[in-house]
């Protein structure tokens, strides 16, 4: 599924924030959308990739997509579907 096929219901920009803030902010933001809706998270912390992947497994929210967007710094785009 390409990014154009998934339209996020909310976008969280945590670029420039370091661990643990991307996970903390994602946990708060996912509660602000309805079950079944999609949260997009934009992060620059390289640790966010394993951290947010583990967060999704731990919380039961569905990780739909992870993209690495080239640039300086590299931006990681995550899309999560709230499941509970």
C-alpha positions as CSV (number, residue, x, y, z in Angstrom):
1,X,0.0,0.0,0.0
2,X,1.5,3.4,-0.9
3,X,1.3,6.5,1.2
4,X,-1.2,8.1,-1.1
5,X,-3.6,5.3,-0.4
6,X,-3.6,5.9,3.4
7,X,-5.0,9.2,4.4
8,X,-4.1,10.0,8.0
9,X,-6.8,11.4,10.3
10,X,-4.2,13.1,12.5
11,X,-0.5,14.1,11.9
12,X,2.0,14.3,14.8
13,X,5.2,16.1,14.1
14,X,8.0,15.0,16.6
15,X,10.9,16.0,14.3
16,X,13.8,17.1,16.4
17,X,12.7,15.3,19.5
18,X,14.8,12.5,21.0
19,X,13.9,9.3,22.8
20,X,11.6,8.9,24.7
21,X,9.5,11.8,23.5
22,X,8.4,10.4,20.1
23,X,6.9,7.4,21.9
24,X,5.4,9.5,24.7
25,X,3.8,11.9,22.2
26,X,2.6,9.1,20.0
27,X,0.9,7.4,22.9
28,X,-0.9,10.6,23.8
29,X,-1.9,11.4,20.2
30,X,-3.3,7.9,19.4
31,X,-5.8,8.5,22.2
32,X,-7.1,11.6,20.5
33,X,-8.4,9.8,17.5
34,X,-11.2,7.2,17.1
35,X,-10.7,3.5,16.9
36,X,-10.0,2.6,13.2
37,X,-8.6,6.0,12.4
38,X,-5.0,6.6,11.3
39,X,-2.2,8.5,13.0
40,X,0.8,9.7,11.0
41,X,4.0,10.4,13.0
42,X,7.0,12.3,11.5
43,X,10.2,11.7,13.4
44,X,13.9,12.4,12.9
45,X,15.3,10.3,15.8
46,X,16.9,7.2,14.3
47,X,15.9,5.3,17.5
48,X,12.2,6.1,16.7
49,X,12.1,3.2,14.1
50,X,12.7,0.4,16.6
51,X,11.0,2.3,19.4
52,X,7.8,3.0,17.6
53,X,7.7,-0.5,16.1
54,X,8.0,-2.0,19.6
55,X,5.4,0.5,20.9
56,X,2.9,-0.7,18.3
57,X,3.4,-4.3,19.3
58,X,3.2,-3.5,23.0
59,X,0.0,-1.4,22.7
60,X,-1.7,-3.5,20.1
61,X,-2.1,-0.6,17.6
62,X,-1.5,-1.6,14.0
63,X,1.7,-0.3,12.3
64,X,0.5,0.2,8.7
65,X,3.6,1.7,7.2
66,X,7.1,3.0,7.8
67,X,8.8,5.2,5.3
68,X,12.3,6.7,5.4
69,X,12.4,10.0,3.6
70,X,15.8,11.1,2.4
71,X,17.2,14.4,3.6
72,X,19.3,15.9,6.3
73,X,18.1,14.9,8.7
74,X,16.4,11.8,7.5
75,X,12.7,11.8,8.3
76,X,10.8,8.6,9.4
77,X,7.1,8.5,8.6
78,X,5.0,6.1,10.5
79,X,1.3,5.4,10.1
80,X,-0.6,3.6,12.8
81,X,-4.2,2.5,13.0
82,X,-5.8,2.8,16.4
83,X,-7.2,-0.6,17.3
84,X,-8.4,-0.1,20.9
